[in-house]
Amino acid sequence: MSAAAFMPPVAAPGHSRRFIATMVFVLGALSATAPIAIDLYLPAFPAMADALGSPESRIQLTLTSMMIGMGLGQAFIGPLSDRIGRRKPLLIGMMVFTVTSLVCTVAQSADLLIAMRFLQGLSGAAGVVVARAVIRDHFAGDDMTRFTAKMMFVTMLAPMLGPIVGAQLIRFGPWQTVFVFMAALSVLTTFLVWKFLPESLPAQERRAMGGREFAASLWTLVRDARFIAPTLVVIMNFSMLFTYVSTFSFISQNELGASAGFYSLLFALGTLALLAGNQTNMLMIDRSESHQRMIVGMAISLLGVAWIAGVQFAGAENLWTVPAGIVLMMFGCGVVFPNAGAAAMSSQPPQIAGTASAFMGSLQMGAGGAMPALATIGGVTLVNMTIGIGVYALATAAAVVWTILVYRREPAAAEA
């Protein structure tokens, strides 16, 4: 199977280096704003539980509610961007995100915080879903994979630095300080969009879809194996990754004895591994085919999950052995993500890129909200986390195999 069959090599328009650099920076900031809002406050989880008088499971729901909000928000904002263009939904979404971040600072109960985090995710979805659509407006195939990898370098720096920044913020201020920081970051991102991001979907290419047309487009995507197979890779890989993200703050501090500051360093190490995997994938693009890169990444992730399970079976789990497995798992995820995401988006024309991005993103965020909760239904413990990431890792591997089979059977290139 050739690389052209697996990843359609649609020629990208000629863009200057300055344009690409600007796009990487702005779209990276957009894609990072909501994710940094997800993990910036992770080190504050125990302090928030004490301050609000809520159990840990209740505080974890503030994370779940934001993920669900991001999923629903993408389902609405993506098709809207196909209809009215990319800029307006972005600017409105980021302004609402700023307001909801500020409201979170005055929440006096976990219930109010859960509701505000849902609205924060709903509005923050604009940056995530529209950024993917804008990339598809300009690129496809391996060109899209290269650009996505460059943007992910910027995007991944945010979650890597997020818990470190969050840990420092709560050292010198109350937990509400992290939400003030989120609001300030949102204001900056909104300015970047307004100043530097031109409209990428011309009026003549926009699609005004009614309910019936939208449903028909979704049904078309569901039936398109070239889209749904790699989308399942993204969903299950994200479920594996986010089960770790949403639980390890409690596990490292309450079960393994880490401080909030040390947890933030461990989290940064895992995110650095994700970033290293992404950059390794970039180096492999001209030397290997996309399906080969996904197989390599998946194998490394499975090795990491097996290591985490093994050290527990041997009774050797601690703050060094468990993160070692997490590093391997995250590195593999960094290789798999850009290839699977680019394969799914490249299979669709730019005219429905917003809808395709919304569908994939909604499923991804919905899984990110629900799957960790299912994995820890018996409690937030290291054992339950390991079982969860193990199940999702095997599901990811199965989806990778299906994707390869689909692209061998249906090698037709997507139209730009």
N, C-alpha and C positions, 0 to 999 in steps of 0.2 A: 504494500500500500504506500503510495507516494505521499509526500507532504501536501502536494496540491490537492489530492483527493480528500485528505482529512481536514485541512484548513484552507479554504478557497483563497488563492493568492490574488484577490481583487486589488488592482492598482490604486493606490491612494493619490489624490491630487498633490501636486508639488507644493509643499509648504516650506517656508523659510525656517531656519533654525530658531530665529527669534520668535516666530509664531508658535512653533512647537514648544519652546521653553515656556512661553507665557501660558499656553494651554495646560502644560503639565503642572505648573504652579497653581493656577486658578482652579482647575478641575481637581487637583490633588487636595487643595484646601477645602473645596466643596465636599469632596468625598470623605474628608477626614473630620469635618465638624461634628456630624452626628456620632461617628464612632468614638471620638474623644469624649463626647458627652456620655457615652455608654460606660467607659472604663475610668474616666477621670476620678469618679467618686468611689471606686471600688475599695481603696484603702480605708475609707470612712465608714464602711458598712457596720463594723462593730460599734463605733461611736454613735452612729445614727440609730441603731437599735436601742442603745441605752438612752439617748436623748429623747426619742419619741416613745419610749416605753413599749416597743413592739418586738416580737420574736424575730429571729434571723430570717425565717421563711417569709415573713411579711415584708421585710426590707428587700429580700430578693425579688419580690413581686414588682418593685419599682423598676427593676431591670427588665423583667418579663413584659410589663405594660408598655415600656418604650419600644421594645422589639415588635410587639403586636401593632403598636401605632405606626411604626415605620413600614411594616408590611401593608397595612391598609392604606397608608398615605401614598405609597408607591403605586398601588392599584388604581388610585384616583388621579394622581399627578402625572403619571406616565402617559396615559391616553390624552390627558388635557394638553400636555406639551406637544403631542402630535397634531392637535387641533388648533392651538393658538400660538405655537412657537415655544422656544425654550426659556427665554429670559423672564417673561412675566411670572410664570409659576415659581421660578427660582427666587426672584426678589421677594414675592409675597411670602413664600414659605420661610425664607430666612428671617424676615421681619417678625413673623409669628413665633419662630423658634426663639428669638431674642426675648420676646415678652414672656413666654412660658418659662424660660430659664430664670427670669427675675421673680416670677410668681413662686417658683420652687423655693426661693430663699426665705419666704415667709410662711411656708407650710408648717403647721403645728401638729400634724398627725400623719401617720403612714398612709392613710386612705387618701388624703388630699394630695400627698406627694405621688402616689400611684396614678391618680387622675391627671396630674400635671405632667408627669413623665409620659403618659399616653399621648397627650397633646404635643409634647415636645417631639416625640417620635413621629407623629403624624405630619408635623410641619418640617422636621429635619429630613424626612424622606425625599423632599424636593432635591436637595443637593446630591443624594446618592443616585436616584433614578435618572435625573436629567443629565448628570455627568456622563453616565453610560450612553445615553442617547446621543449626546453631543459627540462623543468619541465615534460612535457608529456613523454619524453624519459625515465625518471626515475620513474614516479609515475602515478597512476590513481585512480579513485574513491575517497573515503574519505581520503585516503593518500594524494592524490593530493590537495584536499580541505584544509587539514591541512597545507601542505607545502605552498600552495598559500597564506593562511592567514598569515603564518609567514613572507613570503616575502613581503606581502602587508604592514605589520607593518613597515618594512624598507622603502618601496616605498612611503607610505603615509607621513612619516616624511619629505620627500623632499618638496612636495607641501605645507605642513603646514608651513615649515620654509622659503620656497621660497619668498613669498611676504614680510615677515619680513626682510629677508636678503636684498631683493631688495629695500625696503624702506630705509634701512640704507645705502645702496650703493649710492642711489641718494641724500642722505643727504650730503655726503662728496665728491661726484663727479657727472659728467654729466650722462645722461641716458645711454650713451654708456658703462659705467662701468659694467652694468649688463651683457653685452655680452662678455666682457673680462672674467668675472666670469664663464660664461657658457663654454667658451673655456678651461679654467683651469680645470673645473670639468670633461669635456670630456677627457682631457689628462689623468687624474687620472683614470677614468673608463676604458679607453683603456688599461692602464697598468695592471689593475686588471684582465681584460679578458685574456691578453697575459700571465700573470704569473700564474693565479689560476684556470682558467676555461678549463678543458680538453674537448676534442671532445667527444660528447655524442651520435653521430649517426655513428655506424660502417660502413665502406665502403660497406660491403655486404648487408646492409639494405637501402642504398641510392637508390633513384629512379630518373632515367634520363627521365624526361617527356618532350615530344615535345608539340607543341601547341594543337594538337588534344587530347593527353592524359590529358593535364592540363585542357582543357575545359570539358573533361569527368569527371575528378575529381571534378571540381566545380559543375557540374550538379548533380553528386552523392550527394554532400553536400547539395545542395539546396533541393533535394528530400527527404533527411533524416530528418524527423521531429524531431528525437532525438537530432539532431545537430541544426537545424534552429530555433526551438522553444526557447531553452534557449539563443541562440544567439540574438534573438529579444529582450529578456529580457535585455541582456547586452546593446544592441544598444539604446533602449528607455530609460533605466535607465541612461546611459551616456549622452544622449541628455538632459534629465531633469537636471542632475548635471551640465553639461557644459553650459547650458543656463544661469544658475546662475553665474558660474565662469567667463564667458566672458562679463557679463554685470554689475556685482555688483561693480566693481571698479568705473565706471562712476556714477552709481546710488547712491552709498554711499557718494561719494565726491561732486557730483554736485546737487543731489536732497535731500539728507538727511544731508549734511553738515559735513561729516567726513573729517579728514585730511588724507594724504597718510599713515602716521604711524598708525592711528587708524583703517583705512581700513585693513591694513595688520594684525592687531590683530584680527579683526572680521573674516578675511579670515582664519587665523590660528585656531580660535575657531570652524569654520565650519569643517575644515579638521580634527581637533582633535575629533569632533563628528563622522566623517567618520571612523577614526581609532578606536574609542571606539566601533562602530558598528561591525567592523571587528573582534575585539578581543572578543566581546560578542558572535559572531558567533562561534569562536573557542571553547568557553566554552560550547556552545550548541550542538556541534557535537556529543558527546557521549550520549546526553540526549534527542535528538530529531531527526526527520528525515529531510532530506534536503528540501523537499517541505514545511514542517512546518516552517522552518527557513525563507524561502523566503516569505511566507505569513506574518509572523510577521514583517519582514523588510519592506515589501510593505505597510502594514497597518500603520506603524510609519511614513513612507515617506508621505503617503496621509494625515495623520494628520497634518504634518508640512506644507504642501502646503495649506491645508484648513485654518490653523492658519494665514499664510501670507495673504491670500485673505480676511480673516475675519477682521484683524486689519485695512486693507485698507477700507473695507466696513464701518467700524466704524469710520474712520477718525483718527485712532490712530497710524498710521505708524511713526516710528522713529528709531533711531539707537539701540534701545533695543528690541522693539517688533518684528521688521522684522527679525533680527538675531536669535531670539528665535525660530521662525518657521524654519529658515534655519538649525539650529542645529538638529531639529527633522528629517527634510528631509534627511540631510547628514548621520545621524545615521542609518536610514533605508537603505540608499544606501550601507552603509558599510556591512550590513547583506546580502543584496541581491547579490551583485557583485560576491563574491567568490563562492557561490553556483551555480549561473547560469553559470559562466565561466567554472568551473570545470565540470559541467554536459555536456556542449557542447564539451569540449576537450576530456573528458573521453569516449565519444561515438565513437571516431575515433581511429584507430590503430596508433602506433608511426611512421610508415612509411609515413604517410601523415599528421603528426602533424604540420609540417611547413606550408603546404597548408591550413589546417583547421585554424590554428592560423592566417595566412595571410588574409583569407577570413573574419573571424570574426573581426579581427583588422581593416581591410580596411573599412568594413561597419560601425564599431564603430567610427573611426576617420572621415569618410565621414559625418556621421550623426552629429558628434561633430562640424564639420565645417559648415554644412548647416543648421541644426535645429535652433541654436541660431540666425542666420541671418534671418530665416523665422519668428521667434518669435518676432524680433525687427524691422521688416520691416517698421513699422510705427514710429520708433524712439526708442532709448535706454532709456526706462522709467520703473519705478517700476511696473506700471500696465501691460505693455507688457511682462515684465519678468514673472510676476505672471501667466498671461494667458498661456505663453509658458510652464512653468514648470508644470502647471496644466494639460494641454493637454498631455504632455509626461508622466506624472505620471499615468494618466488613461490608456495610451497605454501600459505602463510597467505592470500595474495590469492585463490587458487583456492577455499579453504575458505570465505572470506567470500562469494564469489559463490554458492557452493552453499547457504550458510545463507540468503541473501536469497531464492533461488529456492524453497527449502523453505518458508519462512514466507509467501511469497506463495501457495503452493499449499495449505498447511495452516494457516489462520489461527485455528483453534480455540483458545480460551483454556484455560490449565491451571487445574485446580481447586485452590483453596487447601486 
